[in-house]
Amino acid sequence: MDIRLDAISHSYGDTEVLRDISLDIPNGKIVCLVGPSGCGKSTLLRLIGGLERPSKGRVLQVGSPPEGCLNPLTFVFQDFALLPWRSVQGNISLVLEDHGIKGAQADAIITDVLARTKLSDFSKALPRQLSGGMKQRVAIARALAVKPAVMLMDEPLSALDSQTRELLMDDLVALWTRQFFTAAYVTHNLAEAVRLGHCIVVLSRRPGEIREIVEIDMPLADRSHGNAKLEQVQKHLWDMMRDEARAADEELLDV
Amino acid sequence: MSDATLPSQPIEVRFRGGGFAPKARRWVGLFVFVLLIGITEIGTRQGWISSLTLPKPSDVLATFGELWESGLLFKHLIPSLSRLAVGATIGASIGIVVGILIGLFSYVRAGMVPLVAAIFPIPKIALLPLFVIWFGIDEASKYALIAFGTFTPTVVATYGAVDNVDRSLIRMGQSFGLSWLSIVRKIVLPGAMPGILSGLRISLAIAIILLVAAEMLGAEYGIGAYILEAGSLYDLERLFAGVVILSLLGVILSTVIGFIERRILGWRA
């Protein structure tokens, strides 16, 4: 299933946050959205996921979601959004219960996704007992449990320290390599973008418009930390964004 | 630094962290009670607290013993407890339901919040005559008074608690396609539970106050009636025996809620 954004514009009151965004998120690819703070990249993700309505334009699903898919558009949030009163297992079963999946069937799914995110030993733990990286892995496991057609990842690694971030990036690459998934991945971290993105969409400062789409045709598994070609792409992205980011920063101070 | 000629000695950094983290200190509460009662006992025995000011704690205990032996204790306690249980249950459950509705629906909020604000400051006891006309002189008017008194603080605590539920968790529920009912049942209610329970502590204390007030105005048996009778005779021992029963009731209710909190809010810690 592909996602197509058709001339999306969005404003909050008089403030225009997104202007005329048209974009395809093709099946099986990870599309990274980068841009200076306040450029509306998280808003764009919420529009794609149906948590907000665009002021203008449409978000289209092209093709039908894969078989067994419970929730085609599934979020992974920056703040994990785990229920603190439910165990790891309970947090995952939460999203299955509403689809009538209980008992052995639910256990099978939970066991599978916990194994894929290397959390099998922690199924009974409460969120407060887990580190940040583990919490985000639980959130990823929860997202995998509903067999999403497209994962909408809103700065999933931004609340984590840089070492945990490296490890989780490896985990994400491994997950993708084992079974291709489609994702829109919002980040402000260019290193993450060049590591995980098949294509990187650079947004301008507010109102966010598409400045450039950079394709990287290097397999995800081959992209290692400190790869020269990736550094080059990252530098190109940063050159493009630096002035925007500075201007955006000063703009925010004005308000 | 002020005296440059002296070689500067290393100074250990002064500890300034810590505190602001309540810990369980088991016996301190009991110790405070024992200390206060002990001082009163010694004072009244030695005469530097006159017997008109305070009764001797040991006499109060003796009165309590008489109450127990004559069977009067339960004659007073059982009607009081049933009034408290019925009234507080009605008031608290309607309060929780209305509070949740206010938290969830803008129209209910717009309609009910000013109403609750208008009702809250009314001393409910002033309405007892009205309740007597509406519900009769019997038990029903006492239930209504206690229920009404517990209702308002419960509503306020409950909708505040619902408002404080983390919106990002609700968005998460929506993003996974959970039904409205599931979101309310599995996210809003558990998230509001800490606030609802701490509201119940206050509501139940108010229920005890209103119980006594209602019984003072018209009841043959009940702790309130017992205290009123003792008070009008200036029988301080019996007055205090009644008051101690009320305090114990308060402590027991608070302990029960504490127990419930530890059971169902274990995830906080």
Chai-1 contact restraints between the chains, C-beta under 6 A:
chainA,res_idxA,chainB,res_idxB,connection_type,confidence,min_distance_angstrom,max_distance_angstrom,comment,restraint_id
A,G49,B,S175,contact,1.0,0.0,6.0,A-B,restraint_1
A,N71,B,F176,contact,1.0,0.0,6.0,A-B,restraint_2
A,N71,B,G177,contact,1.0,0.0,6.0,A-B,restraint_3
A,F75,B,S175,contact,1.0,0.0,6.0,A-B,restraint_4
A,D79,B,S168,contact,1.0,0.0,6.0,A-B,restraint_5
A,A81,B,S168,contact,1.0,0.0,6.0,A-B,restraint_6
A,A81,B,L169,contact,1.0,0.0,6.0,A-B,restraint_7
A,A81,B,M172,contact,1.0,0.0,6.0,A-B,restraint_8
A,P84,B,W267,contact,1.0,0.0,6.0,A-B,restraint_9
A,W85,B,P190,contact,1.0,0.0,6.0,A-B,restraint_10
A,W85,B,W267,contact,1.0,0.0,6.0,A-B,restraint_11
A,V95,B,F176,contact,1.0,0.0,6.0,A-B,restraint_12
A,D98,B,L178,contact,1.0,0.0,6.0,A-B,restraint_13
A,D98,B,S179,contact,1.0,0.0,6.0,A-B,restraint_14
A,D98,B,S182,contact,1.0,0.0,6.0,A-B,restraint_15
A,L126,B,W267,contact,1.0,0.0,6.0,A-B,restraint_16
